[in-house]
Amino acid sequence: MPIKGYAGKIAYIDLEHQKVTEKPLDDEFAKEFLGGRGFVAKLLWEELPPKTDPLSPSNIFIVSTGILTGHMVPSANRTIFGSKSPYTGGYVDSMMGGFFSPQLKFAGYDMLVFKNRAIQPIYILVNEGEISIEDATKLWGKGAIDTEKILKKKYSEKHQIVSIGPAAENGVKYACITHADGRNAGREGIGTVMGNKKIKAIVTRGTKRPEVHNRDELIELSKQANKEIKSDSFFDAFHKYGTTNVVEFCHNFGLLPNKNFQYGSYDDWEKISGQTQRKETLVKDGTCWGCVIGCWMTVNIEKYGGIESHFTEYETTALIGSNLELKDVQDLQYANYLCNNLGIDTVSTGSVIGFAIECYERKIITSKDTDGLKLKFGDEKLIFDLINKIANKDGFGALLAEGTVPLAKRWGKSSIDYVIQVKNNDATGYDSRMTPAMALSFMTADVGAHHNRSWAIMDDVKMGREEIKGKPEVVIELQHKRPLLDQLGVCRFPWVETSLDFDYYAKFYTAITGIETTTKELLKKSEKIWNLTRCFWFREVPGFGRDWDLPPKRWTEPMDKGPTKGQTLKMKDYQKLLDKYYELRGWDSNGKPTREKLKELKLDFIIDKLEI
């Protein structure tokens, strides 16, 4: 009997030979790695040949649930996708909310592992314990949202679907995976891998819920947790505005990117805020599976034909809105809709376009390089045009489709100084030249400059924005807590936004599995995965080490206006942060986990392969 709470099966799908092999979920594997990104990291280390080209058939594409997924746990709905990234060259896992992952587990599977490449476009049907490979030739070329609508019409509204758009089919390096009109696994080109394998969509439906150890205890815990969530003082605001509730805060504190992060505030922020979205365009509120917060909104983009779409989250508001100087919320929403249907990450799209415009303004490139286009901030028609060109790899768009770092290498001169990235991944929407903990979070995140591993801005505010002491400790704690939730398969918002006691998650785990555990023990398993993914970078990327953890040059240069005018950390400050961070992590001065640390975490199998 498998551990209670899991479906108990992994499906290996050989796309080239159209063969499905089912394997039982190993109990020890499940206990040690929990699920989600834990499963992804271990399988990539074990089964991906070292130095694999991310766009070769040998790369592996993984879809994983978590142990808490699909159970009576607040917001237990996360789907985790993993692979080797075609955008960064290193480790990637990317998650989404919605409804897909619970249905996959109810269909009988904890994980899908895709190998090789299909000969022609296909989609996968996972239905009530059976898997089939279906022809997707007629779907190829269609938008991700359009594809989902077609497949729901063919099967049912109860079937849950993840799909890719033309961007992934065409090999755009930062293509995403889309679900439910705009819930995306967006970063580091995870959709590019899915498209490279010619998987247009995955359709799932199941009704068999896994057995739990103590149903009565689980019900009581869930009631208590949901009561705490709904009684939190921030509940109402987050329900109404979701992640966009921080737009004003980021503007006031000099964090909101503007003109490719040249500045950290935007005078027209109110025009694109969540409050404006809700007041002017709201159709209805919605939610993900098992969530009482309901931070989802459907909006009507009347200016562009009355399209009903997912509202614009903070990161898109920041990178495509304030960063590119859009001033009309419906222009922003339409750009977001285009990216979702075409299947490209809004963060990297905004970063690439912003970088190109700045290079144009600095005369690093000219209209001869842009197919005659005159690039400027605030031009919504230009932005729509570039989004379409990127997704279709049309002319100048084919260059932009490669990403910021390849563009800087191509354009040369001083252009690399204007790329806002770490580990080849474009930074999400927080200027960090005066937030040491947040900067360190970006610098050391195991997928590059992404906030989802550690959002430490409030700690910077509480402890002092110029203060360095104590910040590495804060970042490490967050880097264990937040990614743990991606192992468990739950959304972080109940804990992060409505202050749910973190100890609930250990109690939920025990009630579901029957295995006694503590928060401390679960966090140790999260630390284990953090070190495993770090070692993956050392294995896969030649020359990887400390230099890959340094911030973009722009974060050492003060702004000449805004809330943090004239202020910035120096490179020596960032180096001090790294020194202490490495020391606390048990890594050497180049950021490599030591033999002692790997033994402590029961990662002995790594030692010989990395010659530690």
N, C-alpha and C positions, 0 to 999 in steps of 0.2 A: 504494500500500500504506500502511495506517495505521501509526503507530508501534507497535512490538511491545509486547505487554502489555495493550493496550486491546482492547475488542471492536470498536471502530471505528464505532459508530453511536449517534445520538441519535434518540429517538422523540418527536415532538411529537404530543400527543393533544388534539384539539379535542373536548371533552366535549359541547358543545351540538349539534354537527353530526355527532358520532360518526365523526370522520375521523382517521386516523393517517397522519402524514407522517414518513418517515425521512430523516435527513440524515447524511452522513458526518461523523465527528469530524475537525475541522480540526487539522492537525498543529501549527501555530503556537499555536493556542488551547490545545492539550493541553500543549505544552512550557512555556508561560508560567503556566498556572493548575493544572496537574497532575491535578486531579480533585476529588471530594468538595466541600468547602466552597469551594474555589477556583472550580470550575465554577458552583456555586450563586451566588456573589457576582457574578461577571461577567455571567451571564445575567440576574439580577435587575436589575443596573444598565442593561443594554442593552435589555431587552425589557419591563420593567414600566413602564407609564406613570407619571411622577412624581405623587406625592400620591394614588395609588390607595387607595381604601378597602379594607382587608384582607379585608372580607367581601363585596366586590362580585365579580361574575363576572370582572372584569378582573384580579384578582390571579392570580399564577402560583404553581403548586405544583410543586416539583422533587424528584425522587428521583435520587440520584447515587451511583455507585461511585467508588473511587479507583484510581490506577494500580497499586498493590500488591495491591488486593483480588483474592482468589481465586487468588493465586499461593502458592508455597511460601515464605511469609514468616510468622513467628510472629504469630498473631492477626490476619491480614489479612481481616477480616470485616465492617468497618464500613459501614453504610448511612447516608448523609447526606440528610436532608430539609431543604428550604429554602423560604422564602417571605417575605412581609412579615407581621409578627406582628399578630394581632388583640388580643393582650394588652398589648403594649408600644407598638405603632405604628411600631416600627423594624425593623431587620434581625433575622432569625432563621434559624439553622440548628441542627438537632437531630439527634443520631446515636443509633444503637443497634447492639449486637452481634448475635450469633446466626448465622443461616445464609442470610439473604435475599440480601444483596448479591452474594456469589459466584455464586449461582444466576442472578441477573439478568445478570451479566456472561457467564456460560456460555450464557445464552439469546440472547446477541448484542447486548446494549445496555449502554452506559456510563452512560446517563442517560435518564430519562423526564421530559418537560416537559408539564404539564397546563395547558390554557388553557380559559377559559369555564366554564360550569357545566352539568352533565347535567340533563336535564328530569326524570328520575326516578332512583331509586337504582340504581347500577350497581357492578360490580366489573370489574377489568381482569385479563385472562388473558394473561400473557407466556410463551409456550411454544415453545421450540426455534426461535427466530427469527421467530415470528409473534405478533401482538397482536390480541386481540379484546376487544370491550366487551360484557359480559354483564349480564343483568338481575339485580338484587339486591333486588328488592322484598320477597321472602320472608325476606331476611336483615336487613332494616332493623328496628331495634328490639332486635336480639339483642346480647348481650355480645360484646366483642372476642375473648375467649378461646373463647367458645362458637362464634362465627363461624369461627374458625380450625379448630376441630374438625370442623365441618360440611363445610368446603371440603376439608379433608384426606381426609375420608371419600369425598367426591365424586371427587377426583382421585387423590392418593396421598400417602403419608407423605413421599415425596421432594420433593413440591412445597412450596415455602416461601411463607409468607403473612404479610402485614402487614395489620392491620385496625383499625377504630375501633369504639367502643362507643356507647351511647346518649348519653353526654355530648357527643361531637362532633356527633352528629346534631341534638341540641337546642341547639347553639350555646354551650355552656359555654366561656368564653373561655380556659380553660387545659386543654383536652382534649388527650389524647396519642394516639400511634399505638403499637399493641401487636403483639408478635411472640413466638412460642415461649413462651407462658404467662407472660410478664412481662418480656421485654426491651423496654424502651420508649424511643421518642423522645418525651420528656416535656415539654420546657419551651416556654414562650411561646406556647402554643396552636397548635402545628403540626398537631395532630389536628383542631382546630377548622376550619382551612382545608380539610383533606381532607374533613371532613364537610360543610362549606359547598358543596363542589363535588359532593356526593352520591356520593363514592367510598367504598363500604363496605369494600373490600379490594382488594389487589393480590396476585395469585397468580403465581408464576413457577417455571419448571423449565427447565434447560438442561444440555447435556452437552458443549458445544463449548468447550474451554478455549483462550484466546488463545495464540498463539505467543509464545515468549520468545526473547531474543537468545542467551543462553548458559545452557542448561539445566544443564549440569554445574557451572558456577560457582554457580548459584542453589541447587542441591541442597547443595553443600558449605557455602555461607554459612548455609543454613537449619539444617544439622546443627550447625555451630559455635554459632549463636545459641541454639538450643534447649538445647544442652549447658550454655551459660553461664546460661541462665534457670533450669534445674533444679538447678544447683549453687549458686545464690544462697542465702544464709543465711535469707532471708525467704520463700523459695519455699513451704515446707511450711505456714507460718502463713497465707499468702495463699490457698493452695489450700484450706485447711480453712475459713477464715472470710471470705474475700473482703474487700469494703470494710468490713464490720462489725468488722474487726480493730482499727479506730481508735476504737471507742466508749470504751474505758477511757482511752486517751490523751486524747481530747477532754474527757472528764469531769475528769481530773486537771489539765488545763491551763486549765480554765475556758472551753472552746470549745463545749461541748455545749448546744444551745439548750434552755431550759426556760421554760415559761409565756410563750410569745411573746417569747422572747429577753430576758425580764426578768433571767434568770440564765444562767450558763454551765456549770452542773453539775447532775447529777440523782442523788439518793441511791439511786434504784432502778435505776440503769443496768444492773447485772448481770442483772436479771430479763428484760431485752430485748436482751441482747448476742448477738453471733454465736455465742459459746461455748454459751450457753443454747439458741439455736436448734438448733445441731448436736446437742447432748447429748439434748434432749428431743423433737425433731420430725423429725430427718433421715430421709429415705427413701433417697436416693441422691445421689451426686455427678454432676456433668455438666460440659459445656464448650461453648464456642462453636466455630464452624468454624476449624480450623487452629490451635487453642490447646493448649499443653501445660500451662498453669497450671491450668485447670479450676476456676475460683472459683465455679462455679454449683452450687446445691444445690436439690433438690426436697424440700419438707417436707410433713408430714401434719398438717393442722389438725384434730386429733381432736375438740377442743371444739366445732367447728362442722361436724359431720357427716362428718369424715374427708376433707375437701377436700384434694387434693394440689395444691400450688401452688409457685410460685417463692419462694425464701426472701426475707427482707426486707433490702434493701441498706442501707448506712449512711445515705444521705440520708433515706430513709423512716423508718428507725429514729429519726433525729434529729427530723425535722419532725412526724411523727405519733406517735412513741413518747415520747421525753423531752420534746418541746415541749408535747405535750398530756397528759403525765403518765400514760400507760398503764403498767400494772405487770405485765401478763401477756403473755408473748411470743406466745401464740396469739391474744390480742385484737389485737395489733399485726399479726400475719400475716393475720388475717381482714380487717382494715381495708385492708391492702395488696392482698389478693385482690379486694376490692370495687372499689378504685380501678382495678386492672388490667382487670377484666372490664367495668366501666362506662366505662373509658377516660378517666380524669382523672389529671393530674399529681399525684403524692403530695406533692411539695414545696409547690406552691401550695395544695393542699387543706389540708395541715397549717398553712400560714401563714394562710390565710383563716379557718379554724376557730379557731386560736389568737388571732388578732386580734379576732374577734367575741366570744370568751369574755372577753378582757381588757376590751373596751369595755363588755360587760355588767357585769363586776365593778366597773368605774369609773362605772357608771350613765350612761354616754353613750347606751346603748340600754336598753330594758326589755323585759319579756315581751310588751308590746304590739307591739314591733317583731319579735319572734321567733316569732310564731304561738303564743304561750303557752309556748314552751320555756324552761326554766330552764337557762342555760348555765353549766357549770362544768368545770374541768379534771379529768381522771381518770375521766370518765364514759364508759365504752366504748360503752354503748348509745346515748347521745347522739351520739357520734362516728359510729357506723354509720348512725344515722338521718340525720345531716347529710350524710354522703357520698351516700346515696341521694337525698336531697332536692336536693342540688347537681346531680347527674348528670341528674335528671329535671326540673330547674328547677321544683320544687314549692314554692310558697309562699315562705317565708323562704329556701329553697335557691336560688330564682331570683335573689335579691339577692346571695347569696354566690357564685353562678356568674359574676358580673361581675369579681370579684377585689378585692384589698385597696385599691388606690388609688381605684377608683370608689366603694367602700363608704365610705372616709374622706371623700370629697367629698359623699356623700349624708348621712352622719351628722354631719359637721361637728364643732363644739366643738374639742377638742384631739386628736381621733382620729388625725389624720395623724402625730402624734408617735409613735404606736405601730405604724406600718407599717414593716416592715423590708424595704426595697426600694431598688434603684437602677435608674434608667431604667424604672420601672414593673414591674420583674421582682423577685419575692420572692427573698430571699437563701436560698441553700442552707445546710447545717447547721453553720456555723462562726461563733460569736460573735466579732467582730473588733475589739472596742474596745481590746484590748491586743495586737493583731498588725498592725502598720502595713503590712507587705508584703501580708498577706492582705486587709486592708481596701482597699488600693490596687488589688489584683487584682479585687475586687468592683466598686469604683468605676469602673474603666476597661474592664471586660469589654465586648465589642461586642454582647453579648446581654443586658446588665443583670447583676444580682448573681448570677453563676454561677461556681462554682469550677473548671469544666472548662477554662477558658482559662489559669488560673494558680493552682496550689495551692502557696502560698509559706509555709505555716505553719512548716515545718521550718527555713526560712531565718530566720524571725523568732526561733525558738528558738535557733539557732546564733549569730546576730548580736546577740541581745539584744532583748527584746520592747519595750523603750522606745526603742531606737535607730531613727532615721529615715534617717540617712546610709547610702547604698548600697542601700536597699530599691527605689527605682524601677528601678535597673539590673537587679536580680534579677527583678522583675516583667516587664520588657520581654523579657528572655531567655526566660522561661517562656511569655510570650504569643506568641513566635515558634515555640518548640519544640512545645508541646502542640497548638496548632491546625494545625501542619504535618502532624501525624499524621492529622488529619481531612481534609486534602487527599489524603494518600497512601492513606487508607482502611484504617488499621490501629488496633487498640486500643493505648492508651498504657500498659497495665499491664506488659508486658514491660520497658519502659524505666523507668517510674516505680516499680514495686513490686519488680522483680527485677533492677534495675540493668543491663539490657542496654545495651551501648555504643551511644550515639546515632548514631555514625558508620556503623553497620550499614545504616541506611536509605538513605543515598546509594549504598552498595555494592549493595544490593538493586535500587535504581532502575536502576543501570547494567547489572546482569546481566540484568534483564528487558527494558529498552528498547534497550540498546546505546548510549545517550547518556551520555557521560562527565559526571559531576557531582561536586560536593563537598557536604558538610554546609553549608558557608557559603553556597553558591549556592542550595541548597534553602531555607535560612532567609531568604534575601533574597526569595524568592517568597512565603514566609509573611508577611513584613513588608508586601509589596505588597497581599496580601488584607486585612491588618489595616487599612491605610489606606483601601482601597476600601470596606470595610464601615463605617468611620467616616464617610466621605463620604456613604454611603447614608443614615445618620441625619440628616446636615445637609440632604440633599435632601428627605427625607420628613417630618421633624418640625419644624414651625415653632418658632423660638426655641431650637432645640437648641444646646447648648454647655456651658460649664463647670458651670453649675448642675446639669446632668444627671449630672455625675460626682461629686457630693457624697454622703457617706454618710448613712444614716438618723440622725435625731437621737439615737436610743437609744445609738448608738456614741460619743456625746460625754458620756454620763452614767455614772458609776461604779456598779457593783453594791454592794449592802450586805451581800453574803455571797459565799462561794465563793473559789476560788484567786486571783482578781484583784480581790478586795474593795477598794474605794476607789481603783482605778486606771482610768484611761482616757486616751486621747488627746483633745486639745482640737481645735476646728475649725481653729485656726490651724496645727496640726500637719498636718492633712489638706490644707490649702491649700498648705503647703510641699511636701508630697509631690507634689501635682498640678503645682506650678510646675516642679519638677525633671523630673517625668515628661514634661510637654509639651516642655520644652527638649530632652531626650534624643530625643524622638520627631520633632523638627523640626516641631512644631505651634505655632500662635500662642497667646497667653494665654487665648483662649477655647476652646482645644482643637481648632482647625481645622487640618488639614494645610496647610502652606505650598506656594506654587507650586514652590519649589525642591525640596521633598521629593517632590512628585508627579512632577516631571520626573525626579528621580533614580530613582524606581521605575517609570518608563515608564507613568505613569498620566496622560499629557497629555490624554487624552480627557475627563477630569473637569474640567479647569481652567475652561474657558469655561462649562460648565453650572452650576458653583457660583460663578462670578464671583470666582475667587481671584486 
